[in-house]
Amino acid sequence: MHEAISSSHWSLLEREAQLLKLHQINTKIILLEDEFADWIAEESQELEQILLRVSVGITLLFMAVSMAAAVYFGQRFRRGVMALYRTALRITRGDLSAKVSLPPGTVHGGA
């Protein structure tokens, strides 16, 4: 009977050791998840900054082209291009419902 108690006790010790290993593995997984979440947050913030720089660069390029075209083609063309620029700026800011409304006196803006 003494051996039966020893083997059951040994079995309980083995089970506790397995539970301890599982707990350690679970703790490591949680730490890795936290580290991965922090890394994702950093990378997404960097990507957001890059996209913001790109959108500002595109907007400035469009503005420079529109100003050069305005000098070359004159005032009527300038008004139309500025209307397109304002629309592009609204879209860049997130207003996806922005529509181009050409002012009067431009090619397709009426009289």
C-alpha positions as CSV (number, residue, x, y, z in Angstrom):
1,M,0.0,0.0,0.0
2,H,2.9,2.3,0.7
3,E,4.0,2.0,-2.9
4,A,0.5,2.8,-4.2
5,I,0.5,6.1,-2.2
6,S,4.0,6.9,-3.5
7,S,3.0,6.3,-7.1
8,S,-0.2,8.4,-6.8
9,H,1.8,11.1,-5.0
10,W,4.4,10.9,-7.8
11,S,1.7,11.2,-10.4
12,L,0.3,14.3,-8.7
13,L,3.9,15.8,-8.7
14,E,4.2,15.1,-12.4
15,R,0.9,16.7,-13.1
16,E,1.8,19.8,-11.1
17,A,5.1,20.0,-13.0
18,Q,3.2,19.8,-16.3
19,L,0.8,22.5,-15.1
20,L,3.7,24.7,-14.1
21,K,5.3,24.3,-17.5
22,L,2.0,25.1,-19.2
23,H,1.7,28.2,-17.0
24,Q,5.2,29.3,-17.9
25,I,4.5,28.8,-21.6
26,N,1.2,30.7,-21.3
27,T,3.1,33.6,-19.6
28,K,5.7,33.6,-22.4
29,I,2.9,33.7,-25.0
30,I,1.2,36.6,-23.3
31,L,4.5,38.5,-23.1
32,L,5.2,37.9,-26.8
33,E,1.6,39.0,-27.7
34,D,2.2,42.3,-25.8
35,E,5.6,42.8,-27.5
36,F,4.0,42.1,-30.9
37,A,1.2,44.5,-30.2
38,D,3.7,47.2,-29.3
39,W,5.7,46.6,-32.5
40,I,2.5,46.7,-34.6
41,A,1.6,50.0,-33.0
42,E,5.0,51.5,-33.7
43,E,5.0,50.3,-37.3
44,S,1.5,51.6,-38.0
45,Q,2.4,55.0,-36.5
46,E,5.5,55.2,-38.8
47,L,3.4,54.1,-41.8
48,E,0.8,56.8,-40.9
49,Q,3.6,59.4,-40.9
50,I,4.9,58.2,-44.2
51,L,1.5,58.3,-45.8
52,L,0.9,61.8,-44.4
53,R,4.2,63.0,-45.9
54,V,3.3,61.5,-49.3
55,S,-0.1,63.1,-49.4
56,V,1.3,66.5,-48.4
57,G,4.0,66.0,-51.1
58,I,1.4,65.2,-53.7
59,T,-0.7,68.1,-52.7
60,L,2.2,70.5,-52.9
61,L,3.3,69.1,-56.3
62,F,-0.3,69.5,-57.6
63,M,-0.3,73.1,-56.3
64,A,3.1,73.9,-58.0
65,V,1.9,72.4,-61.3
66,S,-1.4,74.4,-61.0
67,M,0.5,77.6,-60.4
68,A,2.9,77.0,-63.3
69,A,-0.1,76.3,-65.5
70,A,-1.9,79.4,-64.3
71,V,1.1,81.5,-65.2
72,Y,1.2,79.8,-68.6
73,F,-2.5,79.7,-69.5
74,G,-3.8,82.7,-67.6
75,Q,-6.5,83.5,-65.1
76,R,-9.4,81.4,-66.5
77,F,-7.4,78.2,-66.3
78,R,-6.1,79.2,-62.9
79,R,-9.6,79.3,-61.4
80,G,-10.4,75.9,-62.7
81,V,-7.2,74.4,-61.5
82,M,-7.6,75.9,-58.1
83,A,-11.1,74.4,-57.9
84,L,-9.6,71.0,-58.7
85,Y,-6.9,71.7,-56.1
86,R,-9.5,72.5,-53.4
87,T,-11.3,69.3,-54.2
88,A,-8.1,67.3,-54.0
89,L,-7.3,68.9,-50.7
90,R,-10.8,68.0,-49.3
91,I,-10.3,64.4,-50.5
92,T,-6.9,64.4,-48.8
93,R,-8.4,65.5,-45.6
94,G,-11.0,62.6,-45.8
95,D,-14.0,64.2,-47.4
96,L,-14.7,61.6,-50.0
97,S,-18.0,63.2,-51.0
98,A,-16.2,66.2,-52.4
99,K,-17.2,67.2,-55.8
100,V,-15.5,69.5,-58.3
101,S,-17.5,72.7,-58.7
102,L,-15.9,74.9,-61.4
103,P,-16.4,78.6,-60.9
104,P,-18.1,80.7,-63.6
105,G,-15.8,81.9,-66.3
106,T,-13.9,78.6,-66.6
107,V,-14.1,76.3,-69.6
108,H,-16.9,74.1,-68.3
109,G,-18.0,76.3,-65.4
110,G,-20.7,78.3,-67.1
111,A,-20.8,81.9,-68.2
